[in-house]
């Protein structure tokens, strides 16, 4: 009996030990890898105690990662220190060479409007900057077309015979462009969808798009007719692509013909100025209007200096699509609100945008 009790006790003790036992983690689960780290310093690895073929870097080589000891404060907006050597730094974001509201010139330079000089040709106003040191520019005036047939003349881009330009391709659901309906567009702004800010890509797509409408295919609508520009091509995109500023050689490699494009909804919202955190409605922007105030002050000052420029005011159509028969638009006079308009309307405005 005593022997039986001993066996039962031993059995239950083993069961208890089995219950308490935990699975030993693998080297991979512990963060080790068999792959080399190109940025690891010599003798900078720690090896997995379970398998020495697995390792992880615990001492990076700052030089290999591009860190240097040079002073970057004059040109860098965001400086990162190397963990292995705090004296060594790396620039992750350049200081912008232009500021929002600056005058942008045909030679690619920019300056505060208070320092405007007639020795250079002003072509636009800066509305966005990026960490690469570049940014985006909006044209000095709205583009206009012929009063009778909507044909854009790049030699007379601001003649005001017809104040608006139709989007074109009415009835065409453009392949490659997202249909940004109200709620979807709000969600995509929150998700930072780059398509909302890529009017240049939109313009490229639109320039390659032709309508399948029979009258467009069999040339019933000739290029000099109003219907051709309403239904057969992306008229607004063509206008911005053909545009070049007044007084500039169309072959100018910086701001000449073919360098400009039809801005997307996000880009025109940047022109207005908005706070993404406040954007809670499918149509309203949560806009601040701060950018627009700076830009319009510059445009008014340039106009007072005899430059062909005008404030951004009213309703603008953009290269972003809503559906086959409608495009996106923005009300610059009503808190930068987003809306949709018929592609065949010609009583709304467009401006050309440029990346530098």
Secondary structure by P-SEA (a helix, b strand, c coil): caaaaaaaaaaaaaaaaaaabbbbbccccccccccccccccccccccccccccbbbbccccccccccccccccccccbbbbbcccccbbbbcccccccccccccccccccccccccccccccccccccccccccbbbbccbbbbcccccccccccccccccccbbbbccccccccccccccaaaaaaaaaacccccccaaaaaaaaaacccccccccccccccccccccccccaaaaaaaaacccccccccccccccccbbbbcaaaaaaaaccccccccccccccccaaaaaaaaaaaaaaaaaccccccccccccccccccccbbbbbbcccccccccccccccccbbbbbbcc
